[in-house]
Amino acid sequence: MNKILLFFIFIFWGTLLYAQDVVFDGVIFSADGKTLIKYPRDKVGEEYIVPEGTEIIGENAFEFTNVIRVTLPSTLKEIRDFAFKDCRFLEWVVWKNFPKIGNSIFWNTHTQFEISDDNKESVLVDGVLFSKDRRCLLLHPPVVNSTCNNYIVPEGTEIISERAFDGTEISEVILPSSLQSIENLAFRVRRGVSVRAPNYDNYFLYLKNLVCKSPIPPSLIGNPFIYPEGIELRVPYEYIETYQNSPVWKDFKGVYGLSINNQSVKSTKVWLDGQTMNVQSDQFIVKIQLYNSIGILLHDYTVDNLFYCFDIDQTSYDLLLIKINYADTSEDVFKISK
């Protein structure tokens, strides 16, 4: 009887010990050392190197901490929700691989990325994490290196990974002609427009503007854009109908023609606001000509400005062509449909 009792006490005590968390260098880990549970807020030290063997960084693990630089281990498999939320001093995160990432891991944290010399899975392209072959955009840092809060995805990119721009302070993205697919929650951004979307508990943020140069609408996995009904989409004018007839893409706030001059994609915008046509550019506009779908000139406006607007009766036309002439003698053509 006593032996049986001692046996159960031994098993219970062993289980209890195993269930307890352990502390390494002031940081709380699971008993097996595989999960970093909590980095203390009062811990002193500018840099923290997460030990090799760590596989998971837990939810809110570094929230409100003072660490400036974090190096992640090659053994890391997952970073859970809000792991580095509100780390106002965190300047650099060093990646040795690319693990599964949770919801808004860098929410309200203005960090930048580095990769270690032995990273065999990813590369940095202008500060953004890509797969080694540069075909997949893995993760954009929270801060955008642009005064316009936009980002141009490089040509050759085929996949925008899940949560790639999650929490990024960005309002406009230009997608390349090579793009083939966009994964779930890729564009749940921080800067943009807030909305309480159906079936979601929190306020989410979505882009204001999206440019997609791909002739074939990229396939969409899950809900990449959160609320496409609030985003203005611009595509090459010859592919407008394709996008207007494609699932989800047709649900955007508006599908507008994109300049045939690729140099002007970043600088000139044409949009309708009710019955008012707006044209804005960072190049000096000298003239705007409005044509119907069969090429008949409807209006000819002298502009001599960076911005111009005029009223149109769109109910009379299914399709309009807008030709813009610039001071440097270049020109763009936009296609606007109902």
C-alpha positions in Angstrom: 0.0 0.0 0.0 2.8 2.4 1.0 4.7 1.6 -2.2 1.6 2.3 -4.3 1.1 5.6 -2.5 4.7 6.6 -2.9 4.5 5.8 -6.6 1.5 8.1 -7.2 3.2 10.9 -5.1 6.3 10.5 -7.3 4.2 10.7 -10.5 2.2 13.7 -9.3 5.3 15.6 -8.1 7.1 14.9 -11.4 4.2 16.2 -13.4 4.0 19.3 -11.2 7.6 20.0 -11.7 7.4 19.6 -15.4 4.3 21.9 -15.6 6.2 24.7 -13.9 7.7 27.5 -15.9 11.5 28.1 -15.8 13.5 31.3 -15.8 16.6 31.9 -17.9 18.4 35.2 -17.5 15.3 36.7 -16.1 13.1 35.6 -19.0 10.2 33.1 -18.4 10.2 30.0 -20.6 8.0 26.8 -20.5 9.5 23.9 -18.6 10.8 22.3 -21.7 12.5 25.6 -22.8 10.8 25.6 -26.1 8.4 28.5 -25.5 9.4 32.0 -24.5 6.5 33.1 -22.4 7.4 36.5 -21.0 10.3 38.9 -21.3 10.1 41.2 -18.2 9.3 44.8 -18.7 11.9 45.9 -16.2 14.7 43.8 -17.7 17.9 45.9 -18.3 19.8 45.5 -21.5 19.8 46.8 -25.0 20.0 43.5 -26.9 18.4 40.1 -26.3 19.4 36.9 -28.2 16.6 34.4 -27.9 18.3 31.1 -27.1 18.7 28.4 -29.7 16.1 25.6 -29.0 13.3 28.1 -28.6 10.5 27.1 -31.0 7.7 29.5 -30.0 7.5 33.1 -28.9 4.3 33.4 -26.9 1.4 35.8 -27.2 2.3 39.4 -26.0 5.7 38.0 -24.8 7.6 41.2 -25.4 4.8 43.7 -25.0 5.8 47.1 -23.4 9.4 46.0 -22.9 12.5 48.2 -23.3 14.6 46.0 -25.4 16.2 47.7 -28.5 17.4 44.7 -30.5 16.2 41.1 -30.6 17.9 38.2 -32.4 15.6 35.3 -33.2 16.9 31.7 -33.2 17.2 29.3 -36.2 15.0 26.9 -34.3 12.0 29.3 -34.2 8.8 27.8 -35.6 6.1 30.3 -34.5 5.6 33.9 -33.3 2.2 34.2 -31.7 -0.3 37.1 -31.6 1.0 40.6 -30.6 4.3 39.1 -29.5 6.1 42.4 -29.9 3.2 44.8 -29.4 3.9 48.3 -28.2 7.7 47.9 -28.0 8.5 51.5 -28.4 12.2 51.1 -28.1 12.6 48.1 -30.4 14.7 49.2 -33.4 15.9 45.9 -34.9 14.8 42.3 -35.2 17.3 39.9 -36.7 15.9 36.8 -38.5 17.7 33.5 -38.9 14.6 31.9 -40.6 11.0 32.8 -41.2 8.5 31.1 -38.9 4.7 31.0 -38.8 3.5 34.4 -37.6 0.4 35.3 -35.7 -1.9 38.3 -35.6 -0.2 41.8 -35.6 3.1 40.6 -34.1 4.6 44.1 -34.4 1.5 46.2 -33.7 2.4 49.8 -32.8 6.1 48.9 -32.9 8.4 50.8 -35.3 11.1 48.2 -35.8 13.3 47.4 -38.8 14.6 44.0 -40.0 18.0 42.4 -40.4 18.9 38.9 -41.4 21.8 36.8 -40.0 24.6 35.6 -42.2 23.5 32.0 -41.8 19.9 32.7 -42.8 19.2 30.2 -45.6 15.5 30.9 -46.1 15.1 34.6 -46.7 16.7 37.8 -48.0 16.1 41.5 -47.4 15.1 43.6 -50.4 15.0 47.3 -49.4 14.3 46.3 -45.8 11.5 43.9 -46.7 11.7 40.1 -46.0 11.5 37.9 -49.1 12.0 34.2 -49.7 15.5 33.3 -50.9 14.3 33.1 -54.5 12.6 36.5 -54.1 9.3 35.1 -55.4 7.4 35.4 -52.1 7.1 38.6 -50.1 7.1 37.3 -46.5 6.9 40.3 -44.3 7.1 44.1 -44.5 8.4 45.9 -41.5 5.9 48.1 -39.6 7.3 51.4 -40.9 7.3 52.3 -44.6 10.5 54.0 -46.0 8.4 56.5 -48.0 7.0 60.0 -47.4 4.0 58.9 -49.4 3.2 55.9 -47.2 3.3 53.6 -50.3 5.2 50.6 -51.3 6.1 49.2 -54.8 6.3 45.4 -54.7 9.2 44.5 -57.0 8.7 42.8 -60.4 9.3 39.1 -60.1 7.3 38.7 -56.9 4.6 36.0 -57.4 3.2 35.6 -53.9 2.2 38.0 -51.1 2.4 35.9 -48.0 -0.2 35.6 -45.2 -0.2 38.7 -43.0 2.7 40.2 -45.0 1.6 43.8 -44.3 -0.2 43.2 -41.1 0.1 46.3 -38.9 2.2 48.2 -41.4 1.7 51.9 -41.6 0.9 52.1 -45.2 -2.0 53.5 -47.4 -1.1 52.5 -51.0 0.6 49.4 -52.5 1.6 48.9 -56.2 1.5 45.2 -57.2 3.7 43.9 -60.0 2.6 42.3 -63.3 4.2 39.0 -62.1 2.0 38.6 -59.1 0.0 35.3 -59.0 -1.6 35.1 -55.5 -2.3 37.0 -52.3 -2.8 35.2 -49.1 -5.1 35.7 -46.1 -5.0 39.0 -44.2 -2.0 40.2 -46.2 -3.2 43.8 -46.2 -4.5 44.3 -42.7 -2.6 47.5 -42.4 -2.3 50.0 -39.6 -2.6 53.3 -41.6 -5.6 53.6 -43.9 -9.2 53.6 -43.0 -10.8 51.9 -40.0 -13.9 49.8 -40.3 -15.8 47.4 -38.1 -16.1 44.6 -40.6 -18.9 42.0 -40.2 -18.0 38.9 -38.2 -15.0 40.5 -36.7 -14.6 41.6 -33.1 -12.1 44.4 -33.6 -11.6 47.4 -35.8 -9.5 46.5 -38.8 -7.6 48.8 -41.1 -7.5 48.6 -44.9 -5.6 50.3 -47.7 -6.9 53.4 -49.4 -5.5 52.7 -52.8 -4.2 49.6 -54.6 -2.5 49.4 -58.0 -2.3 46.0 -59.7 -0.4 45.7 -63.0 -1.1 42.0 -63.5 -3.1 41.2 -66.7 -4.7 38.3 -64.8 -6.3 39.1 -61.4 -4.2 37.3 -58.8 -5.9 34.5 -56.9 -7.0 35.4 -53.4 -6.7 33.1 -50.4 -9.1 33.9 -47.6 -9.6 37.6 -47.0 -6.4 39.5 -48.0 -7.9 43.0 -48.2 -10.3 43.0 -45.1 -12.7 45.4 -46.8 -12.2 45.8 -50.5 -15.4 47.9 -50.8 -13.4 50.8 -49.3 -10.3 50.5 -51.6 -9.8 52.2 -54.9 -8.3 49.8 -57.4 -6.3 50.8 -60.5 -5.4 48.3 -63.2 -4.1 48.5 -66.8 -7.0 50.0 -68.8 -7.2 47.1 -71.2 -7.9 44.7 -68.3 -10.6 46.7 -66.5 -13.4 44.4 -67.6 -11.5 41.3 -66.5 -11.1 42.7 -63.0 -14.7 43.9 -62.9 -15.9 40.4 -63.6 -13.6 38.6 -61.2 -14.7 37.5 -57.7 -13.7 39.9 -54.9 -11.8 42.2 -57.4 -15.2 43.4 -58.7 -16.2 44.3 -55.1 -13.6 47.1 -54.8 -14.8 50.7 -54.3 -13.9 51.5 -57.9 -11.9 49.8 -60.7 -10.2 52.5 -62.6 -7.9 52.7 -65.6 -4.1 52.8 -65.1 -1.8 55.0 -67.2 -0.2 53.2 -70.1 3.0 55.1 -69.3 4.5 53.0 -66.5 6.5 55.9 -65.3 3.3 57.7 -64.4 1.8 54.9 -62.4 3.3 56.4 -59.2 2.6 60.0 -59.9 -0.8 60.5 -61.7 -4.2 59.6 -60.3 -7.6 59.9 -62.0 -10.8 59.3 -60.0 -14.5 60.1 -60.0 -16.2 61.7 -57.0 -19.9 61.6 -57.9 -20.1 63.5 -61.2 -16.7 65.2 -60.7 -13.6 63.9 -62.5 -10.4 64.6 -60.5 -6.9 64.5 -62.0 -3.8 64.9 -59.8 -0.1 64.5 -60.6 3.3 65.3 -59.4 4.1 66.3 -63.0 2.9 69.6 -64.4 -0.3 69.1 -66.5 -0.8 71.4 -69.4 -3.9 69.8 -71.1 -6.6 67.3 -70.5 -8.7 65.8 -73.3 -11.9 63.8 -72.7 -13.0 61.2 -75.4 -15.8 58.8 -75.6 -15.3 55.1 -76.3 -15.1 55.6 -80.1 -12.5 58.3 -79.9 -14.7 61.4 -80.4 -13.3 64.4 -78.5 -15.9 65.6 -75.9 -13.9 68.3 -74.0 -10.5 69.9 -74.2 -9.3 71.6 -71.0 -6.2 73.8 -70.6 -4.9 73.1 -67.1 -1.3 74.5 -66.3 -1.4 73.0 -62.9 -0.8 69.8 -60.8 -4.5 69.3 -60.1 -7.7 69.8 -62.1 -11.3 68.7 -61.7 -14.3 69.1 -63.9 -17.9 67.9 -64.0 -19.1 65.2 -66.4 -22.4 63.6 -67.2 -21.4 60.0 -66.7 -24.9 58.7 -67.2 -24.5 59.4 -70.9 -21.4 57.2 -71.3 -20.4 53.7 -70.4 -16.7 54.4 -71.1 -14.5 57.5 -71.1 -10.9 58.0 -72.2 -8.8 60.7 -70.6 -5.7 61.9 -72.3 -3.3 63.9 -70.2 -0.5 66.0 -71.6 2.4 67.1 -69.4 4.8 70.0 -69.6 7.7 67.7 -70.5 5.7 66.7 -73.7 4.9 63.2 -72.3 1.3 61.9 -72.1 -0.8 59.4 -70.4 -4.2 57.8 -71.3 -6.6 56.6 -68.7 -9.8 54.5 -69.2 -12.7 55.2 -66.9 -15.8 53.0 -66.9 -19.0 52.9 -64.9 
